Amino acid sequence: MIFKADETYATAAEVAKSIAMGRSLQTSMMHVATYVISQDQKGLRKKIMSPWIGIKLMQADATKSAMVQNAFNFLNTKYDLILFPIFEPNQADPKGQGHWFTMALNLEAEKFHVIDSMRPPNSPQLIITTNKMWAKVVTMWVKVTKNHPGCTVPTICRHHLDYIDRPPSFTQFGKHDCGLFTLMAIQHWDGKRLPDLIGFDEMKLRKHVLFQIINNSANMINWRAELGMD
């Protein structure tokens, strides 16, 4: 085992396969990484949704899901940003390579930011997918809050989609890197700026993400015990 945080586990093989071997990040690895990020936030008050919520929201019965309803049950807590890692299945080939991107609800700016490391802001498929996601999020927001008298969360039905024109340094290196860039967006997006990845190549970025996961304070593995040093 290489990582343990709360009830989230990942084996060394899973981590290596998802990050160090140049593969696309699996949902389980994205879950581990977003958990790590959520435990180490400074400054802005962020709520980071599990990638499983983003996947569930893509499904037709999302509004009936107890998992999704529980995720939106933050009725009297104030956040600056609520971030959703979104996995979009391959439209041409359901068994083929999908794509990760980020949707961020900016409550102060009253917008939904859309950050994609591969497609331009005017991509037709990106626009179709994000409009569906916008509708699902607004529906769940209303569905959960209306049952709680005295709820103080704001109304978001008029918060429009704002497609972020990414800088050249925030363009993924290859087709397997969308998950890595999604994690970088979730970690660093403050409503205005994306991280400057000048000087990174694919392997450097993968090593950077792996190092953060293993060495984060959320990792509760006792390495001395694991290595038989106690």
N, C-alpha and C positions, 0 to 999 in steps of 0.2 A: 504494500500500500504506500502511496506517495502523498496523499492528501486526505485530511478529514476535517470537516467543519460542520458543526451541528449534525444533521443527519445526511450530509452530502459527502460521498466518498468517490475517490478515483484511484485506480491502480496505476502503477508505473507504466504498464503496457498501454493503457488507455491514453494517458498523457502523451507518451512518446508517439503513438500512432496519430493522434489528433494534431499535435503541435510540431514535434521535432522531425517528423518524417515527411513533411511537405504535403500532408493530406488536408482535406477540408475538415473544419471543426464539427464534430458531432454534437447533437443537442445536449448530451450529458456533460461534455466538456465545456460547452457554452454556459451551462448551468453552474458548474464549478467556478468558472471564471467570473461570471456576473455576481456570484455570491461573494467572492473575494473583493471585487470592486465595491460592492455595497457596504462592506465592513470597513472600508478605508477611505471614506469621503471627507473632504475638508471644504469649508467655505459654503458653497451652495447646498441647500437641503434637497437631496435627490432621493427619489424612490425609484429603484430599478426593478422592473418586472422580470420574473423568471422567463427564460425563452420558451418554456412550456406554455406560458400564457399566450405569447405571441402565436405559437402554433395552434393553440386551441381557438384563438380568435379568428383564424383563417377558416375554421370549419363552420358548416351551415348551422349547427345547433349550439354555437358558442354562448348565446345569451341564456341558455338553459343549464349551463355547466356550473356546478357548485364550486369547482376550482376557480373559475373565472370570477364568480360572485365574491368569493372570499378574497381574491386578489384586489378587488376594488373596495373592500370594506375598510377604508381609511378616512372615515367620514368627518372627523373633527380635527384632523392633523393638517398642518400647513406645509406645503412643499413648494419649492421654486420650479423644479423640473420632475416630471415623471417620464421615465425612459422605457421604451419597448424595443427589445431586440426582435426583429421580425424575420421569420424564415418563409421565403416564397418558393413553393414547389416549381419544378421545371414544367412550364406549360406545354412544351412540345413533347416531352418525355417524362411522365410521372415517376419513372424509376431512375431518371437521370439526375445530374447535378443540380441542386437548388441554389438559392441565393439568400444571404443574410444582409439586412440593412437595418437602419435605426429610425424609429419615429419617436420624437420627444415632445411631450406636452409641456409647453412653457406657460405656466399659469400667470406669471407676471406680465409677459408680453401678449398674452391671450392669443397664442398661435400654436399650431402643431408643426414642429420642424421635421423635415424629412432629409435624412443624410444617407446617401448611397455612394459607395466607393468605386462603382463601376459605371453606372448609367448616368446620362445627363438629366438635368431637372425636367426636361420636356419629353422624357421617354414615355411613350403611350402606355406600356405595360406597368411602369412604375406608378403612373397617375391612376390607372384603373385599380391597382392593388391598394394604394394608400387611401383612395376614396372609400373602398370597402372597409379598410381598417378604421378609418375615421368614423364611419357609421357605427361599427361595432363598439368602439370605445365610448362614443357618446351615448349609445343605447344602454350599455352597461352602467355608465356613470349615472344616468337618470334612473335606471331600474333599481339600483342599490340605494341611492340617496333618498328617493321619494318615500321609502318605507321607514325613514328615521326622522321624526319630528325634531326640529332644532338643529338639524345638520348645518354646518357652516361652510361646506365646500362650495366653490363658485359654480355658476352655470358655464358650461363650455360649448354649448351647441352652436355658438357663433364664432368659435375659434377656428379660423381658416387654416388650410394647409400652406406651409411656406417651404418651398423646395430649395435647400441650401446649395449654392453654387460652390462646390468644393475647390480648394486650391490644388494645383498640380501635384503637390507633395502628398496629397491624400487620395491618390489613385492606386488601386490595388495592383500588385505586380503580376498576378496571374489569376486564373479562374478559381483557385483554391483558397484565396486569401481574404474573401469577403468577411468571414467570421472574425479574423484578426482585426480588420479595420473597423468592424462593428464594435468590438470590445474597446478599441481606442476611442471611438466616438462616444461611447457610453461613459467611459472614464473621464474624458477631458472636455466634452462639450459643456459650455457654460451659458449657452444661449446666443453666443456671438462668435466663438472661436473654436476651430478644430486644432488638434495637435500638429505641430510641425514635424513631419517624418523625414525631412531632408537628411541624407546620410544613412538611412536605413535601406537595406535590401530585404528580400524575403526571409532569409535565414536569420539575420540580425533581429528582425521583428519577432520571429517565432521564438528565438532564445529569450528576448526581452519579456514576452508574455509568459513563457514557462518559468523564468526566474521570479517574476512577480507572484505567480501562483504558489510555487514551492516555498518562498521565503516570506509570504505574507503572515502577519500575526494571527490571521484567522485559521491558519493551518495548525491543527492541534496534535499533529503527529509528534511523539516524543522520539526524536532522532537518536538520542543516546540509547534508549531502550531498544529501538528498532535495530540498531547496529550491535547490540549486545555489549554496550560499554558501561552499563549500570551494574 
